[in-house]
Each structure stands twice: as C-alpha cells, then as structure tokens.
C-alpha cells in the first residue's frame, strides 16, 4: 500500500520544551490519515555548536516532554478524526 503526502507542509507542529511533534496528513488507498514524527534539536560538535540539527533519540530528561507532546498529538488527531 503506497502512501503519498498531501502537502509538503505539516498539518501542525506541537512543542513541549525542546521536543517537537510534527503531524503530517497522508493519503492511502483507504483515504487520508495522520502520521506523527518526533524530534529534538541538537548542535553538532563539528561546527562548534553553530549548526542545529533535529535528532530522533531522546535522553532521560526528554521523556516526560515526549510523553506530553505525544498525548497532545493524539488529542489533535482524534479531534480531527471525529469531524469526518
């Protein structure tokens, strides 16, 4: 089953502290659906901290914010699913 992104822009982005949840609307053979990616910014050592990147691994201190933003993402998606 192939999926296509409806738009190159995210449907929304939610934040909790340094943790970001990006919600994307995609489409499949069964119709549109939402998917979420989570990230955390970090600065690289090669650029002496000048270049910021997004990582997908989380430290112990990130996990509470990750849980909170995941819950917010779930609520955001659920609210839109009810409107269909």
C-alpha positions in Angstrom: 0.0 0.0 0.0 1.6 3.2 -1.1 1.2 6.4 0.8 1.5 9.9 -0.5 1.9 13.2 1.4 -1.0 15.5 0.6 1.2 18.5 1.2 4.9 19.2 1.8 3.8 21.3 4.8 2.9 19.6 8.1 -0.7 19.8 9.2 0.6 21.2 12.5 3.6 21.2 14.8 3.3 20.9 18.6 6.0 21.6 21.1 6.7 20.8 24.7 10.1 22.1 25.9 12.7 21.1 23.3 10.6 18.2 22.0 8.6 18.7 18.8 5.8 16.6 17.3 5.1 17.2 13.6 1.8 15.9 12.3 1.6 15.1 8.6 -1.6 14.3 6.7 -1.1 11.5 4.2 -3.3 9.6 1.9 -3.6 5.9 1.1 -5.9 3.6 -0.8 -8.2 3.8 2.3 -8.2 7.6 2.4 -6.4 10.3 4.3 -4.7 9.7 7.7 -2.3 11.5 10.0 1.2 10.4 11.0 3.4 12.0 13.6 7.2 12.4 13.8 9.0 13.4 17.0 12.3 15.3 17.1 14.7 17.1 19.4 17.2 19.8 18.4 20.9 19.4 19.0 24.0 21.3 17.9 26.8 19.5 16.1 30.3 19.3 17.5 32.0 19.7 14.1 30.6 23.2 13.7 31.4 24.1 17.3 27.7 24.2 18.1 26.8 26.6 15.3 24.7 24.1 13.3 21.5 22.9 14.8 20.0 19.6 13.7 17.0 17.5 14.6 17.6 14.2 16.3 15.2 11.3 16.9 16.8 9.9 20.0 15.7 11.1 23.4 17.5 11.3 26.7 16.0 10.5 30.1 15.3 14.2 30.7 13.4 14.4 27.4 11.0 11.6 28.0 8.4 13.5 30.1 8.1 16.2 27.4 8.0 13.5 24.8 5.1 11.8 26.6 3.3 15.2 26.9 3.7 16.2 23.3 2.7 12.6 22.1 -0.5 12.9 24.2 -1.2 16.4 22.6 -0.6 14.9 19.2 -3.0 12.0 19.9 -5.7 14.5 21.1 -5.2 16.7 18.0 -5.5 13.8 15.6 -8.5 12.3 17.5 -10.4 15.7 17.3 -10.0 15.7 13.5 -10.9 12.1 13.1 -14.2 12.8 14.9 -15.1 15.5 12.4 -15.1 13.0 9.5 
